[in-house]
Amino acid sequence: MSYDRVRIRLSPPLRPASRHRRPPTPGGGKRRMIGFPFSLPGENAKIRHMKLSTSSSAIKTMTPKTMVCVHGNIVQPEYPDKIEEVSRKGWGTTFWGKEDTSNWFHIPLSLPNMLDGGRPKLTKVFIFFHNTSRSPITAVHIYDGPIVIRAFDNLRLAGDHGRAHDRANGFTVDSPVEVQFGLGLSVSVQFPASPEQNPPRWILFTTAGAEFRV
């Protein structure tokens, strides 16, 4: 099964028009892909660069084995006191952040320890989301238990990316890695202040998942 074909039907968050107006139509501006650094565990780890949703030569030689997914209703904020409001609906969870704050949102994923007598390797994760320019995703970190195995930093992702896989919501692990413990995704979101209070500060998570190959 390929998540490239996943399509999700959902409605925008239902909020009073005076406080939470719908964001402008996504895709109005051009997006430019840039490299993002990550560091491997260890004091002498070297900084490398990764791009969103690219395929390395190592991944191309591997066979897709399995994919794990969770619904957006499982997402939890690290600092609940910085959240103004939470709405959990059938299509996912929407968080309204307090003005001039930032927060981490955590997503746990179960994973297969063994497949056909071997350990599959993590090759890609994806996070389907829909947010405004006042609630951009600024970092995505991938955890193996307590260890950060990959980090995508210096991001600024916004728009409607909650309905299908695209270049903004997929994160390729350049060098596939075996996950020894539990897999967790941590998403950093900023909620900057704005005198005009426009657009509103919210982010919707619809689903998340990971691809494993052997």
Residue pairs with C-beta under 8 A, 6 or more apart in sequence:
1 67
2 64
3 67
3 69
3 126
3 165
3 209
3 211
4 165
6 164
6 165
6 207
7 163
7 164
8 91
8 128
8 162
8 163
8 164
8 206
8 207
9 91
9 163
10 91
10 92
10 162
10 163
10 206
11 91
12 22
12 130
12 204
13 20
13 87
13 89
13 94
13 202
13 204
15 200
15 202
19 200
20 96
20 200
20 202
21 198
21 199
21 200
23 131
23 132
23 133
23 159
23 160
23 199
23 200
24 199
26 159
26 160
26 161
27 159
27 160
31 167
31 168
33 51
33 52
33 167
34 51
34 154
35 49
35 50
35 51
36 49
36 50
36 51
36 52
36 152
36 153
36 154
36 155
37 47
37 48
37 49
37 50
37 151
37 153
37 154
38 47
38 48
38 49
38 50
38 150
38 151
38 152
38 153
39 45
39 46
39 47
39 48
39 148
39 151
40 46
40 149
41 147
41 148
41 149
48 174
50 150
50 152
50 171
50 172
50 173
50 174
51 172
52 152
52 167
52 168
52 170
52 171
52 172
53 124
53 166
53 167
53 168
53 170
53 171
53 172
54 172
54 174
55 172
56 172
56 174
56 175
58 174
58 175
58 176
59 123
59 124
59 172
59 176
59 213
62 121
62 123
62 176
62 213
62 214
63 213
63 214
64 211
64 213
65 115
65 120
65 212
65 213
65 214
66 112
66 115
66 120
66 211
66 212
67 209
67 210
67 211
67 212
68 109
68 110
68 111
68 112
68 183
68 209
68 210
68 212
69 207
69 208
69 209
70 107
70 108
70 109
70 110
70 207
70 208
70 209
71 92
71 206
71 207
72 91
72 92
72 93
72 128
72 162
72 204
72 205
72 206
72 207
72 208
73 88
73 92
73 93
74 107
74 108
75 92
75 93
75 95
75 105
75 106
75 107
75 205
75 208
76 105
76 106
77 83
77 86
77 95
77 103
77 104
77 105
77 106
78 103
78 104
78 105
78 106
78 186
79 101
79 103
79 104
82 97
82 98
82 101
82 102
82 103
82 191
83 95
83 96
83 97
83 98
83 103
84 96
84 97
84 98
84 201
85 95
85 96
86 93
86 94
86 95
86 96
87 93
87 94
91 204
91 206
92 128
92 162
92 204
92 205
92 206
92 207
93 204
93 205
94 202
94 203
94 204
95 103
95 105
95 189
95 202
95 203
95 205
96 200
96 201
96 202
97 103
97 135
97 189
97 191
97 201
97 202
97 203
98 191
98 201
99 191
99 192
99 193
99 194
99 201
100 191
100 192
100 193
101 190
101 191
102 138
102 188
102 189
102 190
102 191
103 188
103 189
103 191
104 186
104 187
104 188
104 189
105 186
105 187
105 188
105 189
105 203
105 205
106 184
106 185
106 186
106 187
107 127
107 184
107 185
107 186
107 187
107 205
107 208
108 182
108 183
108 184
109 182
109 183
109 184
109 185
109 208
109 209
109 210
110 182
110 183
111 179
111 182
111 183
111 210
111 212
112 120
112 212
113 119
115 212
115 214
116 214
118 214
119 178
120 178
120 212
120 213
120 214
121 176
121 177
121 178
121 212
121 213
121 214
122 142
122 149
122 173
122 176
122 177
122 178
122 179
122 183
122 210
122 211
122 212
123 172
123 173
123 176
123 211
123 212
123 213
124 170
124 171
124 172
124 173
124 210
124 211
125 140
125 142
125 170
125 171
125 173
125 185
125 208
125 209
125 210
125 211
126 165
126 169
126 170
126 171
126 208
126 209
126 210
126 211
127 137
127 140
127 169
127 171
127 185
127 187
127 205
127 208
128 161
128 162
128 163
128 164
128 165
128 169
128 205
128 206
128 207
128 208
129 137
129 157
129 161
129 162
129 169
129 187
129 203
129 204
129 205
129 206
130 159
130 160
130 161
130 162
130 163
130 203
130 204
130 206
131 137
131 157
131 158
131 159
131 189
131 202
131 203
131 204
132 158
132 199
132 200
132 201
132 202
132 203
133 158
133 199
134 191
134 192
134 194
134 199
134 200
134 201
135 158
135 189
135 190
135 191
135 201
135 202
135 203
136 155
136 156
136 157
136 158
136 189
136 190
137 155
137 156
137 157
137 158
137 187
137 188
137 189
137 203
138 153
138 154
138 155
138 156
138 188
138 189
138 190
139 151
139 152
139 153
139 154
139 155
139 186
139 187
139 188
140 151
140 152
140 155
140 171
140 185
140 186
140 187
140 188
141 148
141 150
141 151
141 152
141 185
141 186
141 188
142 148
142 149
142 150
142 151
142 171
142 173
142 183
142 184
142 185
142 186
143 149
143 182
143 183
143 184
143 185
143 186
144 177
144 179
144 180
144 181
144 182
144 183
145 180
145 181
145 182
146 181
147 181
149 173
149 177
149 179
150 171
150 173
150 177
152 171
157 168
157 169
159 168
161 168
161 169
162 169
162 204
162 205
162 206
162 207
163 206
176 213
183 210
185 208
185 210
187 205
189 203
191 201
